[in-house]
Amino acid sequence: MIRLFTALEIPDDVAEKIVPLQQGIDGARWIERPDFHITLRFAGDIPEDAASDFAEALEEIPVEAFEVELEGLGEFGGARPHTLWAGVKPSEPLRILQGRHESAARRAGLKPETRNFTPHLTIARLGRVETAEVYSFIRAHSPFAAPAFTVDHFTLFSAKGATGGGPYVIERRYPDFGWAEED
């Protein structure tokens, strides 16, 4: 079994806007800079043969360059927030790309994703934190925006089977421009 997901990588100039935010909530587990990403499709823990089928299905996805922009801060969990995130400005090219990832996952035999796609960059996992502290943090750092960046590829990552999963490992980039693996 291998835990896989597809995502967009975050360039350094955008990450530089996120890193300074990562303080001020007691008990938050801040995501490490190398693990910043925008998930397109979480495949979960899947058998090696399904992982191979998924990787192959991803090869068929065309990627035309488009802009992505982070804006706003929020949380998942409501009265018991568990994730702090930076939002991604909605765009038709991003929605289409994510839909193609869902189709590739289904062609590979993966179960359909039941949650609506809410593009975001996770800043922290929140375990047992004070709800008021989370909302105070969001208010104090709003409005939030980062420079737009161009997407011309997506990445297949593997993760450890623990909560939070990092550090993530780049398994493959699509399209394959002959990328050198990063250490």
C-alpha positions as CSV (number, residue, x, y, z in Angstrom):
1,M,0.0,0.0,0.0
2,I,1.1,3.5,-0.8
3,R,-0.6,6.8,0.2
4,L,-0.8,9.1,-2.9
5,F,-2.2,12.5,-3.8
6,T,-1.8,14.9,-6.7
7,A,-1.1,18.6,-6.1
8,L,0.2,21.9,-7.3
9,E,3.6,22.9,-5.9
10,I,4.0,26.3,-4.3
11,P,6.8,28.6,-5.6
12,D,9.2,30.3,-3.2
13,D,7.8,33.8,-3.7
14,V,4.3,32.6,-2.6
15,A,5.7,30.5,0.2
16,E,7.5,33.6,1.5
17,K,4.0,35.2,2.2
18,I,2.9,32.1,4.1
19,V,5.8,31.3,6.4
20,P,5.6,34.6,8.4
21,L,2.0,33.7,9.3
22,Q,3.1,30.5,11.0
23,Q,3.0,31.6,14.6
24,G,0.6,32.8,17.2
25,I,-1.7,29.8,17.8
26,D,-0.7,27.7,20.8
27,G,-0.7,24.0,19.9
28,A,-0.8,24.4,16.1
29,R,1.3,22.0,14.1
30,W,2.7,24.3,11.3
31,I,3.2,22.8,7.9
32,E,6.9,22.8,6.8
33,R,7.7,24.9,3.8
34,P,8.7,22.0,1.6
35,D,5.3,20.4,2.2
36,F,3.2,23.4,1.0
37,H,0.9,22.4,-1.8
38,I,-2.6,22.6,-3.2
39,T,-4.2,19.2,-3.4
40,L,-6.0,18.3,-6.6
41,R,-6.9,14.6,-5.7
42,F,-6.2,12.6,-2.6
43,A,-6.0,9.0,-3.6
44,G,-5.3,7.7,-0.1
45,D,-3.7,4.3,0.8
46,I,-3.9,2.2,-2.4
47,P,-2.3,-1.0,-3.6
48,E,0.8,-0.8,-5.7
49,D,-1.1,-1.9,-8.9
50,A,-3.7,0.8,-8.4
51,A,-1.0,3.3,-7.8
52,S,0.6,2.3,-11.1
53,D,-2.7,2.6,-12.9
54,F,-3.3,6.0,-11.3
55,A,0.2,7.3,-12.3
56,E,-0.5,6.0,-15.9
57,A,-3.9,7.7,-16.1
58,L,-2.4,11.0,-15.0
59,E,-0.1,10.9,-18.1
60,E,-3.2,11.5,-20.2
61,I,-4.1,14.8,-18.5
62,P,-3.2,17.9,-20.7
63,V,-1.8,20.9,-18.8
64,E,-2.2,24.3,-20.3
65,A,-0.5,27.0,-18.2
66,F,-2.8,29.1,-16.1
67,E,-2.6,31.5,-13.1
68,V,-3.3,30.5,-9.5
69,E,-3.7,33.1,-6.7
70,L,-4.0,32.6,-3.0
71,E,-6.5,34.9,-1.2
72,G,-8.1,34.7,2.2
73,L,-7.6,32.6,5.3
74,G,-10.0,30.1,6.8
75,E,-10.4,26.9,8.7
76,F,-12.0,23.5,8.4
77,G,-13.9,22.2,11.4
78,G,-16.2,25.0,12.4
79,A,-16.8,25.0,16.1
80,R,-13.8,22.6,16.5
81,P,-11.3,23.8,13.9
82,H,-8.8,21.2,12.8
83,T,-7.1,22.8,9.8
84,L,-6.0,26.4,9.1
85,W,-5.7,27.3,5.4
86,A,-5.0,30.0,2.8
87,G,-7.7,30.0,0.2
88,V,-7.2,29.7,-3.6
89,K,-9.1,32.1,-5.8
90,P,-11.6,30.1,-7.8
91,S,-10.8,29.7,-11.5
92,E,-12.2,27.7,-14.4
93,P,-8.8,26.2,-15.4
94,L,-8.2,24.9,-11.9
95,R,-11.7,23.4,-11.7
96,I,-11.1,21.7,-15.0
97,L,-7.7,20.3,-14.0
98,Q,-9.1,19.0,-10.7
99,G,-12.0,17.3,-12.6
100,R,-9.5,15.6,-14.9
101,H,-7.7,14.3,-11.8
102,E,-10.9,12.9,-10.5
103,S,-11.6,11.2,-13.9
104,A,-8.1,9.7,-13.9
105,A,-8.6,8.4,-10.4
106,R,-11.9,6.7,-11.4
107,R,-10.2,5.2,-14.5
108,A,-7.6,3.7,-12.2
109,G,-10.4,2.1,-10.2
110,L,-10.3,4.5,-7.2
111,K,-13.5,5.3,-5.4
112,P,-15.1,8.7,-6.3
113,E,-14.3,11.6,-4.1
114,T,-17.4,12.5,-2.2
115,R,-16.3,15.9,-0.8
116,N,-16.6,19.1,-2.8
117,F,-13.3,20.5,-4.1
118,T,-12.3,23.4,-1.9
119,P,-8.8,24.4,-3.2
120,H,-6.6,25.6,-0.4
121,L,-3.1,25.5,1.0
122,T,-2.9,24.0,4.5
123,I,-0.9,26.3,6.8
124,A,-1.4,24.3,10.1
125,R,-3.1,21.3,11.6
126,L,-4.9,22.4,14.8
127,G,-5.4,19.5,17.2
128,R,-6.6,20.9,20.5
129,V,-6.5,24.6,20.1
130,E,-8.8,27.3,21.3
131,T,-11.5,28.1,18.7
132,A,-11.4,31.8,19.6
133,E,-7.7,31.9,19.1
134,V,-8.1,30.5,15.5
135,Y,-10.7,33.1,14.6
136,S,-8.7,35.9,16.2
137,F,-5.7,34.7,14.1
138,I,-7.8,34.8,10.9
139,R,-9.1,38.3,11.6
140,A,-5.6,39.6,12.5
141,H,-4.2,38.4,9.2
142,S,-7.0,39.4,6.9
143,P,-7.2,40.3,4.2
144,F,-4.6,37.9,3.0
145,A,-3.3,37.6,-0.5
146,A,-0.1,36.3,-2.2
147,P,1.3,36.9,-5.7
148,A,-0.3,35.0,-8.5
149,F,1.8,32.2,-9.9
150,T,1.8,30.2,-13.2
151,V,0.9,26.5,-13.1
152,D,2.4,24.5,-15.9
153,H,2.6,21.1,-14.3
154,F,1.2,19.1,-11.4
155,T,2.9,16.6,-9.1
156,L,2.2,13.1,-7.8
157,F,3.2,12.9,-4.1
158,S,3.5,10.0,-1.7
159,A,3.0,10.6,2.0
160,K,3.5,8.7,5.3
161,G,0.4,7.1,6.7
162,A,0.2,9.4,9.7
163,T,-1.9,12.5,10.3
164,G,-0.4,15.3,8.4
165,G,1.6,12.8,6.3
166,G,4.7,14.9,5.8
167,P,7.4,15.1,4.7
168,Y,5.9,14.4,1.3
169,V,7.9,12.7,-1.5
170,I,7.7,13.8,-5.1
171,E,7.0,10.6,-7.1
172,R,6.5,12.2,-10.5
173,R,5.8,15.5,-12.2
174,Y,3.4,15.8,-15.2
175,P,4.1,16.6,-17.9
176,D,7.5,15.2,-17.5
177,F,9.9,17.9,-18.7
178,G,12.9,15.8,-17.6
179,W,12.7,17.3,-14.1
180,A,15.6,16.5,-11.9
181,E,14.6,15.0,-8.5
182,E,15.0,17.3,-5.6
183,D,16.5,16.1,-2.4
